[in-house]
């Protein structure tokens, strides 16, 4: 037992030294105007070689060989990918280039711990719980966030129509139902797609009126427009970009649930670590936060499925269901459009990665995995009714 503790302590020492070397080289290369990614990768590779020899001689008291080097490199492949994705994510969110690597190393360490914990404590088995998938049927306005002159109601709506139809194809192929949070802009510009959503048994909820410029009055107006168009009562609301919303106004207008909360820390977007992870009632309205992992609150939203290894995303989904009794997340139609074929959109890699057909295949794989293990798919309204 003492030998195990000593090995673990040595592992921590070597890892700390490797991180220090990595950051030091990164910093020095930045000082000579090297590109951020090139500096980060160079630091990683140099520290990796030193890490291998230190792990061999110091941690495990073994002679380094080419065979051991190959095995060591293979074990670090996933870690390297995670570092690069997180670095670019944090830089995209506006984190300073000297601070971002520190955050990357901290998050990567926590993710590795979570993965190891699941491997040792949660072997594959059936799960009992609910799964709620949701899609924000909105006008595609993301290029405007990146300085592109863009007409969201013409060009953007064509992208959104395509994406919603691909989502509906996936839901139909997998035999599950979902909740579509629709802006009135989308509903009024794509009535044939709205008809298909209803015809195939999905729930329609409100996503306001205008995705680019949400206003308080849209809580009222969107419900009226959507109910008139669909002939059904609208029970749920999600604020564009998951911004805060007046719960008392939701209650007055007859909404029964709100899905506008992501209880995670995402730099530049959300800071809700003080909020409950699971559903709760506030101001007479059921709050249904987007699912995050227990303890570390790893967000499981759309960007995670784009960039996490698929096996990791599925494992975290199962972990959340076993812990919370349900899993819910959200996506956008434009993720199912081949974004990588359109450089004129000027979207960052973390959004383009695994978009289009690749996103379709990934979502299908997640649904198939959870379905095969006994999870029950339902709409947000059905979930809300089940806990009333």
C-alpha positions in Angstrom: 0.0 0.0 0.0 2.9 2.4 0.8 4.4 1.7 -2.6 1.1 2.7 -4.2 0.9 6.0 -2.3 4.5 6.7 -3.2 3.9 6.0 -6.9 0.9 8.3 -6.8 2.9 11.1 -5.0 5.6 10.8 -7.6 3.0 10.9 -10.4 1.7 14.2 -9.0 5.2 15.6 -8.7 6.1 14.7 -12.3 2.8 16.0 -13.6 3.3 19.3 -11.8 6.8 19.7 -13.2 5.6 18.8 -16.7 2.8 21.4 -16.4 5.4 24.0 -15.3 7.7 23.2 -18.2 4.8 23.3 -20.6 3.7 26.7 -19.5 7.2 28.1 -19.3 8.0 27.2 -22.9 4.6 28.5 -24.0 5.2 31.8 -22.3 8.7 32.2 -23.8 7.5 31.5 -27.3 4.7 34.0 -26.9 7.3 36.6 -26.0 9.0 36.1 -29.4 5.6 36.5 -31.1 4.9 32.8 -31.9 1.2 32.0 -32.7 -0.7 30.9 -29.6 -1.5 27.3 -30.8 2.0 26.8 -32.1 3.5 27.9 -28.8 1.1 25.7 -26.8 1.7 22.6 -28.9 5.5 23.1 -28.8 5.4 23.4 -25.0 3.2 20.3 -24.7 5.5 18.2 -26.9 8.7 19.2 -25.2 7.2 18.7 -21.7 5.8 15.4 -23.0 9.3 14.0 -23.7 10.6 15.1 -20.4 7.5 13.7 -18.7 8.1 10.3 -20.3 11.7 10.0 -19.0 10.7 11.3 -15.6 7.8 8.8 -15.4 10.0 6.0 -16.4 12.9 6.6 -14.1 11.3 8.4 -11.1 7.6 7.3 -10.9 8.0 3.6 -11.9 11.7 3.1 -11.6 11.8 1.5 -15.1 14.1 1.7 -18.1 12.6 3.7 -20.9 12.2 1.7 -24.2 10.6 2.5 -27.6 7.7 0.2 -26.8 7.0 2.0 -23.5 7.3 5.3 -25.3 4.7 4.2 -27.9 2.3 3.2 -25.1 2.9 6.4 -23.2 2.2 8.5 -26.4 -1.0 6.6 -27.0 -2.3 7.2 -23.4 -1.6 11.0 -23.9 -3.4 11.3 -27.3 -6.8 12.0 -25.8 -5.2 14.4 -23.3 -3.6 16.3 -26.1 -6.8 16.7 -28.0 -8.6 17.8 -24.9 -5.9 20.5 -24.3 -6.2 21.9 -27.8 -10.0 22.0 -27.8 -10.2 23.7 -24.4 -7.4 26.2 -25.2 -9.3 27.3 -28.4 -12.6 27.4 -26.5 -11.3 29.6 -23.8 -9.5 31.9 -26.3 -12.7 32.2 -28.3 -14.6 33.1 -25.1 -12.2 36.0 -24.6 -9.9 34.6 -21.9 -6.4 36.1 -22.0 -3.8 34.0 -23.7 -1.7 33.9 -20.5 -4.6 32.8 -18.3 -6.2 30.3 -20.7 -3.5 27.6 -20.4 -3.8 27.5 -16.6 -7.5 27.0 -16.9 -7.0 24.3 -19.6 -4.6 22.3 -17.3 -7.0 22.6 -14.4 -10.0 21.5 -16.4 -8.1 18.7 -18.1 -7.0 17.3 -14.8 -10.6 17.3 -13.4 -11.9 15.6 -16.6 -9.2 12.9 -16.3 -10.1 12.3 -12.7 -13.8 12.0 -13.6 -13.1 9.6 -16.4 -10.9 7.4 -14.1 -13.6 7.5 -11.4 -16.2 6.3 -13.9 -14.0 3.6 -15.2 -13.4 2.2 -11.7 -16.8 2.8 -10.1 -19.4 2.7 -12.9 -19.1 -0.4 -15.1 -21.5 -0.7 -18.0 -25.1 -1.6 -16.9 -28.7 -0.7 -17.6 -29.9 2.6 -16.5 -33.3 3.8 -15.4 -34.3 7.4 -16.0 -35.6 9.9 -18.4 -33.9 11.7 -21.3 -35.1 15.1 -22.6 -33.7 16.3 -25.8 -34.4 19.9 -26.9 -33.7 21.9 -30.0 -33.8 25.7 -30.3 -35.6 26.3 -33.6 -34.4 29.8 -34.3 -33.0 32.0 -37.0 -29.3 31.3 -37.7 -27.6 34.5 -36.6 -24.2 33.2 -35.3 -22.2 34.7 -38.2 -23.3 38.1 -36.9 -21.5 37.4 -33.6 -18.3 37.0 -35.7 -18.5 40.3 -37.6 -20.2 38.9 -40.8 -22.9 41.0 -42.4 -25.8 38.5 -42.4 -29.5 38.4 -43.0 -30.8 36.0 -40.4 -34.4 36.0 -41.7 -33.4 35.0 -45.3 -30.0 33.3 -45.5 -30.1 32.3 -41.9 -33.6 30.9 -42.1 -32.6 28.6 -45.0 -29.9 27.1 -42.7 -32.4 26.6 -39.9 -35.1 25.0 -42.0 -32.5 22.5 -43.3 -31.2 21.8 -39.8 -34.7 21.2 -38.2 -35.6 18.8 -40.9 -32.4 16.8 -40.4 -33.1 16.8 -36.6 -36.6 15.5 -37.3 -35.1 12.8 -39.6 -32.9 11.7 -36.7 -35.8 11.7 -34.2 -37.9 9.7 -36.6 -35.1 7.2 -37.3 -34.5 6.7 -33.6 -38.2 6.6 -32.7 -38.0 9.3 -30.0 -39.8 12.6 -29.3 -38.2 15.9 -28.3 -39.1 19.5 -27.4 -38.6 22.3 -29.9 -38.2 25.7 -28.4 -39.2 28.0 -31.3 -38.9 31.7 -32.0 -41.9 33.3 -33.6 -39.5 34.4 -36.4 -38.8 30.7 -37.2 -42.5 29.7 -36.8 -43.7 32.4 -39.2 -41.0 31.8 -41.8 -41.1 28.0 -41.7 -44.8 27.0 -41.3 -44.3 23.7 -43.2 -41.5 22.7 -40.8 -43.7 23.6 -37.8 -46.4 21.4 -39.2 -44.0 18.5 -39.4 -42.9 19.0 -35.8 -46.5 18.8 -34.7 -47.4 16.0 -37.0 -44.6 13.8 -35.7 -45.6 14.2 -32.1 -43.0 16.6 -30.7 -43.6 19.4 -28.2 -43.5 23.1 -29.2 -42.3 25.5 -26.6 -41.4 29.2 -26.7 -37.9 30.6 -27.5 -39.1 34.2 -27.7 -39.7 36.2 -30.8 -36.4 37.5 -32.1 -33.2 35.6 -31.2 -30.9 38.5 -31.8 -32.8 41.1 -29.8 -34.9 39.5 -27.1 -37.3 41.8 -25.3 -39.3 41.3 -22.1 -42.6 41.6 -24.0 -41.6 38.6 -26.2 -42.5 36.3 -23.2 -46.2 37.4 -23.9 -46.1 37.8 -27.6 -44.4 34.5 -28.4 -46.9 32.4 -26.4 -49.8 34.1 -28.2 -48.3 33.6 -31.7 -47.2 30.0 -31.2 -50.5 28.9 -29.6 -52.5 30.6 -32.5 -50.3 28.9 -35.1 -50.1 25.4 -33.5 -53.6 25.3 -31.9 -51.9 23.9 -28.8 -51.1 25.3 -25.4 -47.4 26.4 -24.9 -46.2 25.3 -21.5 -42.5 26.0 -21.6 -40.1 28.9 -22.2 -36.4 29.2 -22.9 -34.8 32.7 -23.2 -32.5 33.3 -26.2 -28.9 32.5 -25.3 -30.1 31.2 -21.9 -30.3 34.8 -20.6 -32.2 35.4 -17.3 -36.0 35.8 -17.6 -38.7 37.2 -15.3 -40.2 34.1 -13.6 -43.1 36.1 -12.2 -44.0 37.1 -15.7 -43.8 33.5 -16.9 -46.1 32.5 -14.1 -48.6 35.3 -15.0 -48.6 34.2 -18.7 -49.4 30.6 -17.8 -46.0 29.0 -18.5 -45.4 26.0 -16.2 -41.7 25.4 -16.7 -38.6 27.4 -17.6 -35.5 25.9 -19.4 -33.2 29.0 -19.4 -30.6 27.9 -16.9 -27.2 26.3 -17.5 -25.8 25.6 -14.0 -22.2 25.6 -15.1 -19.2 28.0 -15.3 -18.5 28.8 -18.9 -16.2 31.8 -19.2 -17.9 34.7 -21.0 -21.3 33.0 -21.0 -22.5 31.6 -17.7 -21.6 31.7 -14.0 -24.3 29.7 -12.2 -22.3 27.4 -9.9 -24.5 28.6 -7.0 -27.7 27.3 -8.7 -29.1 23.8 -8.2 -28.1 21.2 -10.8 -31.5 19.5 -11.0 -35.1 20.7 -11.4 -36.6 22.9 -8.7 -39.5 25.2 -8.3 -39.0 29.0 -8.1 -41.7 31.7 -8.1 -44.2 29.0 -8.9 -42.4 27.9 -12.1 -40.6 24.6 -12.5 -37.0 25.3 -13.4 -35.4 22.6 -15.5 -31.6 23.4 -15.8 -29.5 21.9 -18.6 -27.7 18.8 -17.3 -24.1 19.0 -16.0 -22.1 16.3 -14.4 -22.2 15.8 -10.6 -19.4 17.4 -8.6 -17.4 19.0 -11.3 -20.4 20.4 -13.3 -18.9 19.5 -16.7 -21.4 21.1 -19.1 -23.2 18.6 -21.4 -24.6 21.1 -23.9 -24.2 21.3 -27.7 -20.5 22.2 -27.8 -19.7 19.2 -25.7 -21.1 16.8 -28.2 -19.2 18.6 -30.9 -15.8 18.4 -29.2 -15.7 15.7 -26.5 -14.7 12.2 -27.6 -18.0 10.4 -28.3 -17.3 7.6 -25.7 -16.7 10.2 -23.0 -20.0 12.1 -23.8 -22.0 8.9 -23.7 -20.3 7.9 -20.4 -21.1 11.2 -18.8 -24.7 11.0 -20.0 -25.1 7.6 -18.3 -23.4 8.9 -15.1 -25.8 11.8 -14.9 -28.9 9.6 -15.4 -27.8 7.3 -12.7 -27.1 10.1 -10.3 -30.0 12.5 -11.1 -32.7 10.2 -12.5 -32.8 12.1 -15.8 -30.7 13.9 -18.4 -31.6 16.9 -20.6 -29.6 19.0 -23.1 -30.1 21.3 -26.0 -28.9 21.8 -29.6 -29.5 24.1 -32.5 -30.6 23.4 -36.1 -27.5 25.0 -37.6 -25.3 22.4 -36.0 -26.7 19.9 -38.4 -25.8 22.0 -41.4 -22.4 21.4 -43.0 -20.7 24.4 -41.5 -17.2 23.4 -42.4 -18.1 23.9 -46.1 -18.8 27.5 -45.5 -15.7 29.5 -44.5 -17.6 32.7 -45.2 -19.5 32.2 -41.9 -16.2 32.7 -40.1 -17.1 30.3 -37.3 -14.4 29.0 -35.0 -13.3 25.4 -35.2 -15.1 24.3 -32.0 -18.4 25.2 -33.6 -17.6 23.7 -37.0 -16.1 20.5 -35.6 -18.4 17.5 -36.2 -21.1 19.6 -37.7 -23.6 18.5 -40.4 -23.8 14.7 -41.0 -21.2 14.1 -38.3 -23.4 15.8 -35.7 -26.4 13.7 -37.0 -24.4 10.5 -36.5 -23.1 11.6 -33.1 -26.6 12.4 -31.8 -28.0 9.2 -33.2 -25.2 7.2 -31.5 -26.0 8.9 -28.1 -29.7 8.2 -28.5 -29.1 4.6 -29.5 -26.8 4.0 -26.6 -29.2 5.4 -24.0 -32.2 3.6 -25.6 -30.4 0.3 -25.5 -29.7 0.7 -21.8 -33.3 1.3 -20.9 -33.6 5.1 -20.7 -37.0 6.6 -21.5 -37.2 9.6 -23.8 -39.8 12.2 -23.2 -40.7 15.8 -23.8 -40.2 18.6 -21.2 -43.9 18.8 -20.7 -44.1 15.1 -20.0 -41.3 15.3 -17.5 -43.0 18.3 -15.8 -46.3 16.4 -15.5 -44.5 13.3 -14.1 -43.2 15.3 -11.1 -46.3 17.4 -10.4 
